[in-house]
Amino acid sequence: MTEPIRNYETEFELEKAIERGDKVWVIGDVHGHSDALENLISEIDPNPGDRIVFLGDLIDRGPDSRMVIRIARKRADSFVLRGNHEQMTMAGFGERKNTSWAPPLDWLFNGGKQCLDSYRNADGELNTEDWIEDVLWMAQLPHLFVLEKWILVHAGLDPKFSLEEQKAHSCLWIRKEFHDSKKPIESEKTVVFGHSITHRELGQRPGELGLSEARLSDGRPLWVGIDTGACDPVSGWLTGLDLTSGDIIQANDQGDTRRQESLFKRN
């Protein structure tokens, strides 16, 4: 099993933004819902010093994965982690990891078809050059960012292991074992993750964040789940959490936005 990839330069930049008092917005699973993403970024209205982190699963299921990737790649203030849906596309290169790509069936059945369709022209022809370029970009994405008070990751961490012993598979896929954990991986770091839609996997009402009942010594939750189901018909909310203020902003495809109580004001 492979070790998770980190980007230390990005971690340094995010930490400096927090130290300056600028905002670091962490955004949950977009899953191809470009309208919700554009509405959320418009409501966030980031300043030049602010930063945005995507927790992975930019693609699949929703109507315009291509546009979501365009947004994430073109913004100089944005950084992207790898999700399990980005990882599933890697299987299309086969074991030799060459540049010949074929769509994996598991991926197609899990929203990959909608993703590929967003790269087709009016005649149904796939823009292969753009797609392969974006897949190769996905292959370079890190698995987690580690900051002084936060760990940002797509799915979570394996509670049986220290931070240094984590494996990439857990960062991308883990659920219940991580959700049930009562002890921190790192004693002063809250884990912020997506992957598990909060009303399906974490016992919350639609659109509500998931918060661990276990707490760190400073009172913050052990973990915070922010995949509120942008692709889910019961919810449709895409969530952004600011690590500096604890502010929570949500948006959907219909142009609705709302704010929830700050993470730091919750018991």
Secondary structure, DSSP 4 states (H G I P E B T S, - for coil): -PPPPB-HHHHHHHHHHHHHT--EEEE---TT-HHHHHHHHHHH---TT-EEEE-S--SSSSS-HHHHHHHHHH-TTEEE---HHHHHHHGGGTTTT-S-----HHHIIIIIHHHHHTTB-TTS-B-HHHHHHHHHHHHT--SEEE-SSEEEESS---TTS-GGG--HHHHHH--HHHHT--S-SSTT-EEEE-SS-HHHHS-PPTTPPEE-SSB-TTS-BSEEE----TT-TT---EEEEETTT--EEEE-TTS-EEEE--GGG--
